[in-house]
Amino acid sequence: MLWERGYHRHLEPADAPPLKRAVHDVDGGYVMVSMETGVRITTGVEMADRDAPRNYAQLDASIADARAQHGFGAEVDKEPWMGRRPTMIDSLPVVGPAPRHDGLYFNFGHQHLGLSMAPGSARIIAALLTGAPPPIDITPFSATRFPV
């Protein structure tokens, strides 16, 4: 497993017209959204060791670009927020039988798509539990794809 890390910071609104909806700057790689605490600027994902030093380069560039596009006031937070979550190294979930435990099935690692992938994963697990063939080839999702 790897670690995905993301950052955000709140900025005070400026005299510019307020944001009335979330704005995703695809070229800049960030999202802006109005919150009670100010305008939140978020970054894309950084792949790093779980305990690696914080790297604000992406966030700093996003804030500079957002300021140039819309204009904002001071930073609200003392320091940026950073969150991390485990992620599968190949970006595929693990779905299927546990290799060393009969009757145990894995269904995890769906990255940020768990809710939208839940129905398909549920169909696979339901088929396995009832002894029916899964609706798709589940070989790419096997826990055994990773060497131990």
N, C-alpha and C positions, 0 to 999 in steps of 0.2 A: 504494500500500500504506500501511497504518497500522501502528501498533505496539500490541500488547496487553501490558500490564504487570500482573504479579501480585506479591503480597507474602506473606511468612509470617514467623512468629517462634515460637520455642520458649519455653514457660513451664514452670517447675518444678511438678510435681504438688503439691497441697496435701493436707490430712488427709482430704479427701473421698474416697469410694470411687473407685478408679482407673477410667478409661475402658477398656472391654474391646472397643470397636468404634468405628469412625469415626462421628461425629455431624455431620450437616448441618443447620444452623439456617437454614432457608429464609427466615424473616422477617428474621433478622440478616444473612444474606448471607455466611456463612462456614462453614468446616468445621474440626472439631477431630479430631485423631487422635493416639493415643499412639505415640511414637517412642522409641528408645533415649536420645535427647538431651532428652527432655521431651515435653510435649504441644504439638503443632504446631497453630497457628491460621493458617488461610489466608484470603485475601480473594477476592472476585470479581475481575473483570477491569477494569482502568483503560485507557482509550484515550488515548494521549498521544504526543507526539513521542518518538522513540527516546531522545534525550538530554535530555529535560525533567527538571527537578529532581524528585527523589523526593517523592512525596506520600503520607505515612503516615496521612492522615485516615481512610480506610476501615479500615485495619488497627488503628489506635488505637481506633476505635469498636467493631470486632469483638472486640478483646481486652477492652475494658471490659464488653461484653455477656457474653462468655464467663466473665469473672470473676464477674459477678453471677449467672449461671446455675449455675456449677459450683464456683467458687472455685479459684484457682491461686496458686502461689508467685511467686517473682521471675522476671524475664525471664532466660533462659539466654544468649541471643546478645547481643553488644555492640551490634549494630545489626540491624535486620530485613533479611532476604534480599529481594532484588527481582530478578525475571527478566523478560525481554521476548522477544517473538517477533513476527515480521512477520505481518500479517493482511490479507486482502483487504478493501477498503473496503466492498464490498457483501455480504460474508460468504459468497460463492459461490466454489467452486474454479474454476480455469482448467483445462479439459479439452478437448482437440481439437487440430487442426492449428496449427502455428506459422505466423503469417501471412506471414512473409518467408523461410521456409526449407522447401522441399519435402522431404517425408519425415521431418520432425521433428514430434513431437507433445508437447504440454504435458499434464501431469497433476500439478498442485500447488495449494496454497492451500486445503486441506480443513479449516483451522482446527484444532480439537482433535478432529476426527472422522475423521482419516485412516485409522485401522485399520478402523472400521466402514463407511467409504465406499469402501474399497479394492476390494471385489468389483464394485461397480457401475461404478466408474471403469475397472477392468480390462476389463469387458465392452465399454465404449465404445471404449477404445483397441484392443482386439482386433478389433472390428468395423471400425474405421477402417483398421487395418493390413491386413486381408484384403479391403477394398473393399466390405464389407457395410454396409447402413444401420445406424447406431447404434440400440440398443434404445429410446432416448428422443430427444426433440429436444434437441440440445446447444447450440442458439443461446444460451441464457442463460449458458453456461459459456465462451463464446468469448473469446479474448484480445483480439479487436477491439472488445469492448464498452467498453473504456477509450480515451478520446481520447489521441492521442500528441502 
